[in-house]
Amino acid sequence: MKNILLLEDLPEIRAWMKVLVLQVFPQSLISEAARVHDALELITAIKFDLALVDLGLPDGSGVDVVAALRESQPEAQSVVVTIHDDDDHLFPALQAGAFGYLLKEQARELIAEQLKRMSQGEPPLSPSIARRVISHFAAQSRPQERPQNIPHVSLTDRENEVLLRVAKGFTLPEIGVQLNLSRHTIADYVKQIYRKLNVSSRAEAALEAQRLGLFRR
C-alpha cells in the first residue's frame, strides 16, 4: 500500500487523476491538496511514497513542494504532471528533485503506463520532454568537467550502451529489443548505472552520458 500525495488545484483534473492513480496503484491512500500551503502541511504530517505535483497553483509553484519533499522525505518520489513543456518549468522541477515529468495532454492510458514503469526503476517522462532534455544536454559544445571531489566512475561497455539509449529517451523494452536482452535485465543495468553515477533521473543520466562523450560515438 502506498501513500500518495495528489497536488492539483482543478477539481475535474484532480478527479480523473485520482481514478487513474488508483488503477495503477490499487488500495493506495491518496491525500489531496489544491494549494502549495496545504501540500506542505501534509508533508509534515504524512510519510509519502509518491507525489504527483502540478506546477501552476493559486498560491505558488509546485516546484516548492518537490523541493520540500526531497528535503524532508528523500525516499519519496515526485512526478510533475502539468501542461507546461517549456524549459523555464521543466529544468527547475528536475533540479528540485522531480523523478519524472508528464504532460496532461497525453492520453490517460499513456500516463498510466508510464507510472507503472516506475516499479522497474524507469523515470516517467513524456516523449517530448525526454527529447527536450536530451537536446539540451547534447547541444553542449563540450562535456562538462567533473568536479574534482567526485571520483571517476568506470562503466562497462554494456553499461555504456544502456546509458546511451536511456539518455536518448528509449524505454526499457525498446532497449531490451535493441540489445537482445530482457526488460528485467535492462532494468537491472539501469539501477546499477544510476548507483555507480549517483544519479536518480533520466535527465541526470543524460548529462552523465554527454559528459562521458557517449553522444559522439
Secondary structure, DSSP 8 states (H G I E B T S, - for coil): --EEEEE-S-HHHHHHHHHHHHHHSTT-EEEEESSHHHHHHHHHH---SEEEE-SEETTEETHHHHHHHHHH-TTSEEEEEES--SHHHHHHHHHHT-SEEEETTS-HHHHHHHHHGGGGT---B-HHHHHHHHHHHHT-SS-----TTS------HHHHHHHHHHHTT--HHHHHHHHT--HHHHHHHHHHHHHHHT--SHHHHHHHHHHTTGGG-
